[in-house]
């Protein structure tokens, strides 16, 4: 974040609000972005916005149910180990 702020010639503390689009998208990307936005807002006291509204916390919107598979290396005789 410091590098990005430096490139934009701003200080992170200069921010007046943090706006985030919480999804839909890939799980890891959404999770990381939402965690970062929530943490920065909490730590700095800067207003957090989602969908154009002021919010206290943002939750990711994945857009569908998760598709989780058990890795083959964990399966033994159709049982998880």
N, C-alpha and C positions, 0 to 999 in steps of 0.2 A: 504494500500500500504506500509505503514511504517513497518508493521509486516512482510509482505512478503519480503521486502528488507532486513530486519534484519535477517530473516531466511536464506536468500541467501548470507548473509554477504557482502552486497553491499550497497552503498548509492545511493539514487535515482538520485542525481546530477552526479553520475559517468556514467550514461547511455549515449551512443553515438547516439542511435537511438531507436525509438519506432516502432515496426512492428506490424501490425494488419491485420487479415483476416476478412474483413467486412461482410462475409456471404457466403452462405445463412444460416439461422438459425431462432430461435425463436425471435419474436419481442423484448421482454423485455431484453433478454440477449444481442442481437446485439446492441440495442439502448444504453444500459448501457456501454458496452465495447467501442463502438465508441465514446461516449461522454467522457469517461475517457481518452482514448488515445488522442483525440483532445485537451482536457483541459491540460493534462500533457505536451504535446508537446508545446502548446502555452505558458503555464506558465514557462516552463523551457528553451525554445528555442532549445530543442532537436529535431533532424530531425525525421519526421514521414514518415513511409513507408507502402505502401499497394501494394500487388501484385508485390513486388520487385522493385517498383519505388518510388522515393521521391515525396511526395505530401504535399500540404499545409493543406488540410483538407480531412477527410475521411467521406464518406456517407455510411450508412448501405445498404447492398444488401439483401433484404428479400427473393428473389427467387420466389415470387409469389405475387399476389394481396392480400391485407389484407382481412381477413374474420372476419368482425365485426358484432356482434349481439347486439341488444338492450335488456338489461335485462328485464325479464318478469315483474319485480316490477315497471318498468317505463311505460309499455304499458297499456293504458286504452282505451277500445273500438277501437282497431286498430289505435289509435293515440298516439303519444309520448307526455308525460307530464313531 
